[in-house]
Amino acid sequence: MNMLLCEGDEKEICCSSAYIDDLIFTGNNPTMFEEFKKTMTREFEMTDIGLMSYYLGLEVKQQENGIFISQEGYAKEILKRFKMEECNPAITPVECGIKLSKIDEGEKVNPTLYKSLVGS
């Protein structure tokens, strides 16, 4: 991901970020947005899809009181994939300071599945 920073006078800023074929930009001057879009469309074939709502796995909600970013959909997808939708949430998933030990008689864990879960 590359970041391009375009500055107008000291109080104007336009930031853009490109990832493969996705381009997002933000700033504090709508006139600069329009000028940036015009410049980019002269150079590249582009489609303006409006305000960002989803980007690289992030859900984006733009409201009057701010911009809110979450991965709620991604988290729900992971819970579903590992059949954990009905699990109870916990602030601390393991008791602090507890000493873990291996029990050979216990149920064997699929190491590939475990690594996939932890990596997600």
C-alpha positions in Angstrom: 0.0 0.0 0.0 1.4 3.4 -1.0 0.4 6.7 0.5 0.5 10.0 -1.4 0.1 13.3 0.3 -0.9 16.3 -1.7 -0.8 19.6 0.2 -2.5 22.9 -0.9 -2.0 25.9 1.3 -1.0 25.2 5.0 -4.6 24.3 5.9 -5.6 22.0 3.0 -4.6 18.4 2.8 -5.6 15.4 0.5 -4.3 11.9 1.3 -4.6 9.0 -1.1 -3.8 5.3 -0.7 -3.7 2.7 -3.5 -3.8 -1.1 -3.1 -3.7 -3.1 -6.3 -6.7 -1.6 -8.2 -8.4 0.2 -5.3 -7.8 3.9 -4.6 -9.1 5.8 -1.6 -8.5 9.4 -0.7 -9.5 11.8 2.0 -8.8 15.3 3.2 -10.3 18.5 4.4 -11.2 20.3 1.2 -13.9 19.0 -1.2 -12.6 21.2 -4.0 -9.3 19.3 -3.8 -11.2 16.0 -4.0 -12.8 17.0 -7.3 -9.5 18.2 -8.7 -7.8 15.0 -7.7 -10.6 12.9 -9.2 -10.4 14.9 -12.5 -6.6 14.4 -12.6 -6.8 10.7 -11.9 -9.6 10.0 -14.5 -7.6 11.8 -17.2 -4.7 9.4 -16.5 -6.5 6.2 -15.6 -9.8 4.4 -16.3 -11.7 4.8 -13.0 -15.1 4.5 -11.5 -16.2 6.6 -8.6 -18.3 4.4 -6.2 -18.9 7.2 -3.7 -18.2 7.1 0.0 -16.2 4.2 1.2 -18.2 1.5 3.1 -15.8 -1.4 2.9 -12.0 -1.6 2.2 -9.6 -4.5 2.6 -11.7 -6.3 5.1 -12.6 -3.1 7.1 -16.2 -1.9 7.4 -16.4 1.9 7.3 -19.4 3.8 8.6 -19.3 7.5 7.9 -21.6 9.6 10.1 -22.0 13.2 11.2 -20.1 12.5 14.5 -17.2 10.7 12.9 -15.9 7.8 10.8 -16.1 4.4 12.5 -14.1 1.4 11.4 -14.8 -2.2 12.4 -14.2 -5.8 11.4 -17.5 -7.1 12.8 -18.4 -9.0 9.5 -14.9 -10.6 9.4 -15.1 -11.6 13.1 -18.6 -13.2 12.5 -17.3 -15.0 9.4 -14.4 -16.5 11.5 -16.7 -17.6 14.3 -19.0 -19.3 11.7 -16.1 -21.0 9.9 -14.8 -22.5 13.2 -18.4 -23.3 14.5 -18.0 -20.9 17.4 -21.1 -18.7 16.8 -22.7 -19.8 20.1 -19.5 -19.3 22.2 -19.7 -16.9 25.1 -17.6 -13.7 24.9 -14.9 -13.2 27.5 -12.7 -10.1 28.2 -9.8 -12.4 29.2 -10.1 -15.8 27.5 -7.7 -17.5 29.9 -7.3 -17.0 33.6 -4.3 -14.7 34.2 -1.2 -16.3 35.7 -2.5 -19.9 35.3 0.2 -22.5 34.5 -0.7 -24.7 31.6 0.3 -28.3 31.3 0.0 -31.0 28.7 -2.5 -33.9 29.3 -1.7 -36.8 27.0 -5.1 -38.5 27.6 -7.0 -35.4 26.3 -8.7 -35.0 22.9 -6.1 -34.5 20.1 -6.2 -31.1 18.4 -5.8 -30.8 14.7 -2.7 -28.6 14.4 -3.6 -27.2 11.0 -7.1 -26.2 12.1 -5.7 -24.7 15.3 -3.0 -22.7 13.4 -5.7 -21.5 11.0 -7.9 -20.4 13.9 -5.1 -18.6 15.7 -3.9 -17.0 12.4 -7.4 -15.7 11.7 
